[in-house]
Each structure stands twice: as structure tokens, then as C-alpha cells.
Amino acid sequence: MSCKNPRINTVLEPPLYEWVKESATAQGISISLKLRDIIQQAYELSEDLYWARVGEDRLSTFDKKEAFTHTHVWG
């Protein structure tokens, strides 16, 4: 039977594996679901850091004299 989601096989050092296993058990979920959640959180953090850098870059070139006013934008 094939599964609808792709699978990833990985190797963990024993202390990391034990932490994931204990954390999953404590939450009443499988190790697979726990790792999915950890990867999702890492992805979201990476995305947040990217957009923070983009925002900082844009802020460094912001010129208040050239910015549109609220009235100009929204009428």
C-alpha cells in the first residue's frame, strides 16, 4: 500500500532519538508526527528569519519624504 505523503528516512544519534521518542510519548503522538512538527517549526522559523531580513533591508532604504501618505494610498 502506498502512502500519499513522501517519506524521509534519517539516522539520529541515540540521545537525540531518545529525546524525540520521550517527547512524542509525552504528547501521545508517534515519533513520525513529532518529527513532522519539529521540522514544520524549523521551517516557520527559517521563513520568519528570511522575512525579517527582507524587512530590515527595506527599512534601511526607506525615505519618509518619498513615502505615500495614508490619504494618498486609501483616498
Buried (B, 14 or more C-beta within 10 A) or exposed (E): EEEEEEEEEEEEEEEEEEEBBEBBEEEEEEBEEBBBBEEEEEEEEEEEEEEEEEEEEEEEEEEEEEEEEEEEEEE
